[in-house]
Amino acid sequence: MEQGMQLIDGNGKFNVDGLKDFMTATEFAQSGLSYAIVAIIGSQSSGKSTLMNQTFHTNFEEMNAYNGRGQTTKGIWIAKCSDIDPFTIAMDFEGTDSNQRGEDDTAFEKQSTLFALAIADVVLINMWYKDIGLEHAASRPLLKTVFQVLKRLFKPRKKTLLFVLRDHSKTPLEYLKTALLEDIEKIWAAVAEPETLSSAPLREFFNVEITALPSYEYQEENFKEQVAQLRQRFVHSTYPGGLVGDREEVEPASGFPLRAEEIWKIIKDNRDLDLPAVKVMVATVRCEEIAGEKLKCFTTDEDWLEMKEAVQAGPVSGFGGAVSSILETYLSEYDREVVYFDQEVRIEKRRQLLSNALMVVRDAYDTMLMHLYSNTVKSFKTSLEQSQNVAAIHLCSQSCMSMFDQGCEGI
């Protein structure tokens, strides 16, 4: 079994040197883009470490039932999963309702939950099957925390939530799945959310998977058989159709230490989990990238390039409306793709996108004005030569100015 390494201790200190040694010992960095991160969260003493050890052949510390229930895992631990392709990292988390920390200290619970969501591709949620449908079940605060964190962060990467229902007995699994999904949707809908997320369904953020396991204490052999089947789901998990087969924007494994440390630092610096730094940082990066893509699409748009070339020869009727229509296409695409990011950031980046696009149009716009100016002056001179009195000259002037104004309305 693979020995675990404490990544973050119970006081929230990140183990930089330990992670460097871990990367070297496991050769994690050499896996490139072919890797997966699996994290587990759930109530204290619910058998999370046991499940991880049985599923991934790791060696996280487990609770000894004869010593009574208490907090076994403190902080966050990681280990390499044995004999699984692709390279898979398992992360074991401190229980989410530890009475050792006290009722009022939920900061680490929420911080670790956010870290799991930010860093992992698959988040296992370990819960008692009898908790399903109970208003005051231990899993409800956990789910509420998960959803609140997600809605504040607006992470662009879709996660897989794998619910593991423990100590399953006679109740049909299909019934439990239906009841749990209803419960999840209810909690999702009840969590306070920004206006832009009001109609966003859960599936836009999570792939939800549900499985059940019998009691490890009373049905050990059956438990191990079903865990072996669960383990197979993580084999080739990054392949199309796998648990994380649809993930995007995968970062090289060599960047994991810096990414993990930076994410934890940001989380720790925002202890109240208002998380403006994370939210704004993610929104700024993604909105800038999307705006850049849309600007490039606009500048290479065939209709725009034809319009730009046509203007060189002379005034183009309906120039302004045509360019505005083309530009609006890409602004609308931008709006759709950034709808879940921080509102202030996406509005500011949209303003910058529009400003940059207008700069692209500027030369063609100036050329149109020069054509209109030149044609108006030419028309005025012709009319002036034909005018016989002051009244005619005045009428000619008004007519030419009106012609110029009408032309400008088109751009």
Secondary structure in CASP SS format (residue, H / E / C, confidence):
PFRMAT SS
TARGET T0000
AUTHOR 0000-0000-0000
METHOD secondary structure of the structure
MODEL  1
M C 1.00
E E 1.00
Q C 1.00
G C 1.00
M E 1.00
Q E 1.00
L E 1.00
I E 1.00
D C 1.00
G C 1.00
N C 1.00
G C 1.00
K C 1.00
F E 1.00
N C 1.00
V H 1.00
D H 1.00
G H 1.00
L H 1.00
K H 1.00
D H 1.00
F H 1.00
M H 1.00
T H 1.00
A H 1.00
T H 1.00
E C 1.00
F H 1.00
A H 1.00
Q H 1.00
S H 1.00
G C 1.00
L C 1.00
S C 1.00
Y E 1.00
A E 1.00
I E 1.00
V E 1.00
A E 1.00
I E 1.00
I E 1.00
G E 1.00
S C 1.00
Q C 1.00
S C 1.00
S C 1.00
G C 1.00
K H 1.00
S H 1.00
T H 1.00
L H 1.00
M H 1.00
N H 1.00
Q H 1.00
T H 1.00
F H 1.00
H C 1.00
T E 1.00
N C 1.00
F C 1.00
E C 1.00
E C 1.00
M C 1.00
N C 1.00
A H 1.00
Y H 1.00
N H 1.00
G C 1.00
R C 1.00
G C 1.00
Q C 1.00
T C 1.00
T C 1.00
K C 1.00
G C 1.00
I E 1.00
W E 1.00
I E 1.00
A E 1.00
K E 1.00
C C 1.00
S C 1.00
D C 1.00
I C 1.00
D C 1.00
P C 1.00
F E 1.00
T E 1.00
I E 1.00
A E 1.00
M E 1.00
D E 1.00
F E 1.00
E C 1.00
G C 1.00
T C 1.00
D C 1.00
S C 1.00
N C 1.00
Q C 1.00
R C 1.00
G C 1.00
E C 1.00
D C 1.00
D C 1.00
T C 1.00
A H 1.00
F H 1.00
E H 1.00
K H 1.00
Q H 1.00
S H 1.00
T H 1.00
L H 1.00
F H 1.00
A H 1.00
L H 1.00
A H 1.00
I H 1.00
A C 1.00
D C 1.00
V E 1.00
V E 1.00
L E 1.00
I E 1.00
N E 1.00
M E 1.00
W E 1.00
Y H 1.00
K H 1.00
D H 1.00
I C 1.00
G C 1.00
L C 1.00
E C 1.00
H C 1.00
A C 1.00
A C 1.00
S H 1.00
R H 1.00
P H 1.00
L H 1.00
L H 1.00
K H 1.00
T H 1.00
V H 1.00
F H 1.00
Q H 1.00
V H 1.00
L H 1.00
K H 1.00
R H 1.00
L H 1.00
F C 1.00
K C 1.00
P C 1.00
R C 1.00
K C 1.00
K E 1.00
T E 1.00
L E 1.00
L E 1.00
F E 1.00
V E 1.00
L E 1.00
R E 1.00
D C 1.00
H C 1.00
S C 1.00
K C 1.00
T C 1.00
P C 1.00
L H 1.00
E H 1.00
Y H 1.00
L H 1.00
K H 1.00
T H 1.00
A H 1.00
L H 1.00
L H 1.00
E H 1.00
D H 1.00
I H 1.00
E H 1.00
K H 1.00
I H 1.00
W H 1.00
A H 1.00
A H 1.00
V C 1.00
A C 1.00
E C 1.00
P C 1.00
E H 1.00
T H 1.00
L H 1.00
S C 1.00
S C 1.00
A C 1.00
P C 1.00
L H 1.00
R H 1.00
E H 1.00
F C 1.00
F E 1.00
N E 1.00
V E 1.00
E E 1.00
I E 1.00
T E 1.00
A E 1.00
L C 1.00
P C 1.00
S C 1.00
Y C 1.00
E C 1.00
Y C 1.00
Q C 1.00
E H 1.00
E H 1.00
N H 1.00
F H 1.00
K H 1.00
E H 1.00
Q H 1.00
V H 1.00
A H 1.00
Q H 1.00
L H 1.00
R H 1.00
Q H 1.00
R C 1.00
F C 1.00
V C 1.00
H C 1.00
S C 1.00
T C 1.00
Y C 1.00
P C 1.00
G C 1.00
G C 1.00
L C 1.00
V C 1.00
G C 1.00
D C 1.00
R C 1.00
E C 1.00
E C 1.00
V C 1.00
E C 1.00
P C 1.00
A H 1.00
S H 1.00
G H 1.00
F H 1.00
P H 1.00
L H 1.00
R H 1.00
A H 1.00
E H 1.00
E H 1.00
I H 1.00
W H 1.00
K H 1.00
I H 1.00
I H 1.00
K H 1.00
D H 1.00
N C 1.00
R C 1.00
D C 1.00
L C 1.00
D C 1.00
L C 1.00
P H 1.00
A H 1.00
V H 1.00
K H 1.00
V H 1.00
M H 1.00
V H 1.00
A H 1.00
T H 1.00
V H 1.00
R H 1.00
C H 1.00
E H 1.00
E H 1.00
I H 1.00
A H 1.00
G H 1.00
E H 1.00
K H 1.00
L H 1.00
K H 1.00
C H 1.00
F H 1.00
T H 1.00
T C 1.00
D C 1.00
E H 1.00
D H 1.00
W H 1.00
L H 1.00
E H 1.00
M H 1.00
K H 1.00
E H 1.00
A H 1.00
V H 1.00
Q H 1.00
A H 1.00
G C 1.00
P C 1.00
V C 1.00
S C 1.00
G C 1.00
F H 1.00
G H 1.00
G H 1.00
A H 1.00
V H 1.00
S H 1.00
S H 1.00
I H 1.00
L H 1.00
E H 1.00
T H 1.00
Y H 1.00
L H 1.00
S H 1.00
E H 1.00
Y H 1.00
D H 1.00
R H 1.00
E H 1.00
V C 1.00
V C 1.00
Y C 1.00
F C 1.00
D C 1.00
Q H 1.00
E H 1.00
V H 1.00
R H 1.00
I H 1.00
E H 1.00
K H 1.00
R H 1.00
R H 1.00
Q H 1.00
L H 1.00
L H 1.00
S H 1.00
N H 1.00
A H 1.00
L H 1.00
M H 1.00
V H 1.00
V H 1.00
R H 1.00
D H 1.00
A H 1.00
Y H 1.00
D H 1.00
T H 1.00
M H 1.00
L H 1.00
M H 1.00
H H 1.00
L H 1.00
Y H 1.00
S H 1.00
N H 1.00
T H 1.00
V H 1.00
K H 1.00
S H 1.00
F H 1.00
K H 1.00
T H 1.00
S H 1.00
L H 1.00
E H 1.00
Q H 1.00
S C 1.00
Q C 1.00
N C 1.00
V H 1.00
A H 1.00
A H 1.00
I H 1.00
H H 1.00
L H 1.00
C H 1.00
S H 1.00
Q H 1.00
S H 1.00
C H 1.00
M H 1.00
S H 1.00
M H 1.00
F H 1.00
D H 1.00
Q H 1.00
G H 1.00
C H 1.00
E H 1.00
G C 1.00
I C 1.00
END
